[in-house]
Amino acid sequence: MGYQNFLENNSATDSALEVLDIIVGIPRQVERTSAKEAKIFAQEDSFYGQFSKNFNHLVFSDTVVFTLNYPKQSNPDWINRARHTMSYYSSILFAEMFKNGLPMRGVIHEGDFISKEMCFAGKGIVEAYQLCESLNMSGLVFSEQLSKDIDKDNSDSEESHFTYLTPMKNGGEIKLLNINWLEYLDDNEISLCKNDIENYVLKSFWGHQKDCSNAVDIKVRNTVKVMRKMLLNPHFVDSV
């Protein structure tokens, strides 16, 4: 969010290069984490090896794409774990970007796509992108059909995912499963957020010399609201 404004207010050196390093570096870090965890758990659980083998990322402009090819004849348990793990890695990315003054919009979606080298195409990619662009807040959500599918499965933690009336740019709202990415901030960041959430959100939106015009105010308010919902999680309420 605010990428064009960022480009207008920063030269191609110093701050701009620093931000580009963040945009490119964090997905690589996530992918390395995936590979490391796969290596650790591969002997005990074949899921991690399959996940790491089929997990990829692509960065272009202000967009980061994580993809996961499901193996043929994947059983429901494998798919459920894949959804949870994709949520986990997406949350790591989201939290790090927000903390570094780069608030994002994110969607996890299941659909058909093809990939070859650095190119991705397919209906699934288009559907995820369209929903992502329609969100009128900085947040991480499951797509509508995926939200319904996961909601039927009681194995997913209610602490990590919560149903929320999600604001859209057209003025409407859709009930979607939102992901509590705040869980992946460190204790110091959580403390800053809890002490003054409005300031914490504005600091991210203003990061790297970005402007925050009146037109962006609604996104800021919506982001504060959904983050207040996240902080109602007992994990945060009970923490000191």
N, C-alpha and C positions, 0 to 999 in steps of 0.2 A: 504494500500500500504506500502511496506517495512517491513511487519510484521516479516519475517524470519530474516532480517537484524537487526530488533529491538531485537529479541531473542538472536542473536549472541552477541550483544553489551551490554546487560543488564542481571544482575543476577536475580534470582527468588525473590529477596527482594527489598525493597525501590522503585526504579523507576519502575521496572516491575510490582510490586503490585499496584502502583499508576495508571499506565496505564490500567491495568486490571480492576481496580475500575471504571475508566472512561468508558471503553468499555461496562462493564456490567451496570453501573449506569445510563448513559444517556438514553438508551432505556426504562429503568424503569421509569425514570422521564417523558419521552414522554408519556408513557402509563398512568401514573398518571394524567398528564395534560389532556389527552383524557377523562378519567373518570370524572375529575373535571368539564370540560366543558360540558360533557354530563349531569351531575347533575344540572348545572346552567341553561342549555337551554332545558332540557327535558320537562318541563311544557309547553313551547312555541313551541317546535319543536321536533318531535319524531325522526328525523334523528340522532341527537347526541346520543340518547340512543341506537339506533340500531348500530351505528358505534362503540361505546365503547364496546358493547356486543360482536361484531364480530371482533374486532381489537386485535391482539396478536403479540408478538415478541419472537424471539429466538436468542441467542448469542452462537456461537461456533467458537473456534479458533479466526480468525480475521474477521469473517463474522457475520453481523447482519441482521436478516430477519424480516421484518414487513409483516404480512399477514392480509387480510381482506376478510372474507367470505361474499359475496353478499347474501342478503335475496332472497328467491325464488320470482320470478316475480317482480324483481326490475324495477322500471320505469326509463326512461332516465334521469329525473331530479335527482333522488337519486344517480344514477351511476356517473353523472357529479359531484355532490357534494362530493361523495366518492373519486373520483380521485383528486379533489382539496384538500380535507382534508388529504389524504395520502401524497400528495406533500408537504403540510404544515408541517406535522410531520417529514417527511423524511428530509426536509430542516433544521429543528431545530437540528436534530441529526447530519447532515452533517456539519453545521456551528460550532457546539460545538466541534466536533471531529477535524476539521481543525484547529480551534483556539487552541486546546490543543496539537497540533503537531502530529495529526493522520489523514493525508489526506486520503480520501476514494474514491472509485468508487461506483456509485450507479445507479440502474435501477429500474424504476417502470413499471410493466408489468401486463397484465391481461391474465390469463390462468387457466386451470384446475389443481387443486392440492387437496391433502387430508392431514389432520393433525390429530394426536392423541398424546395427552400429549406433549412430547418434540420432536416428530418426524414429519417431513414434507416430502412429496413425490409427484411426479407428473410432467407432461410435462411442466407446467407453471413454476415450480421451476427451472427446468433444463434450460429452455430457458432464464430466467432472469439471472441465474448464468453465462451462456455462454456469453451472451452479455456484462455483467458486466466485466468479465475477458478479453474481447476483447478491451475494451476502453483503449486508450493510453494517458490518462490524468486523473487528479483528477476532477471528475465532476458528476453531478446528472442529469440523462436523463430519458425520457419516451422511451419505446421500439418502434421499427419502426412502427408496426401496430397501437399501441396506439397513437403514435405521429400523424399519419394520421387521426385517429378517432377524436382526440381532436382538430386538426387543422380545422376540419369541423364545430366545435362548436364555435361560436363567443362569448360565454359567459365567456370563460376563459380569464383572464387578460393577455394582451401582455407584461405587465411589469414583471410578474412572470415567464412566459414561452416564450422562443424565439427559432425560428428555427436556427440551427447552423450546419455547415458542420463538423461533429464530427470525430476526428481522431481515427483510429483503429490500433491495433498492427500489422496487416498485411500490413500496409502502405496505405490502402485505407481510404476512408472517407464516412460517411453516414449522410444524412440530418435527424437529430433527433430534437425533442423538448427538449431543455435543460431547467433546472430549475434554476432560479436566487436565489441561496441559500444565497448570500451575504446580502439579505434583512433581514436575521435573525441574523446578527452580530450586536453588540451594536455600538454606535456612535464612541467610542474610537477605536474599531477594524477597522471600516470602514475608519477612518482617517489614521490609520497606513497603511492600504492597499493602499489608494489613494496616500499617500505621497511617497511610495516606494514599488510598487507591487511585483517586483522581490525579494526583501529582505523578504517581507511578505510570499511569497510562499516558498522560500528556507528555511525560519525559520521553517515552518511546516514540510517540507520534512526532515530537519535535526533534528527535535525534538526528544528528548529522546535518544540522542547519535546515531541516525541512520546515516549511511553513505549515500552519494549522489554521486554515481559513474557516469562515463561518459555515461553508458547505461541508466541512469535515466534522463539525461539532456533533452532528447526529451519530456519526460513526464512533466518535469518542464516547458519547453517552451510552450508546448501545454496548460498547466494549466494557465500560465500567460496570454496567448492569450485569452482563453475563459473568464477569469476573467476581462480582459480589455473590452470585449464585454458586460459583465454584468454591468460594471461601466458606460457604455454609457446610461443606463437606466436613464430617466429624474429625477427619484427619487434621484439618486446620483449626477447627474450633477448639479441639482438646489440646493443641500444642501451645507451648508457652512462648 
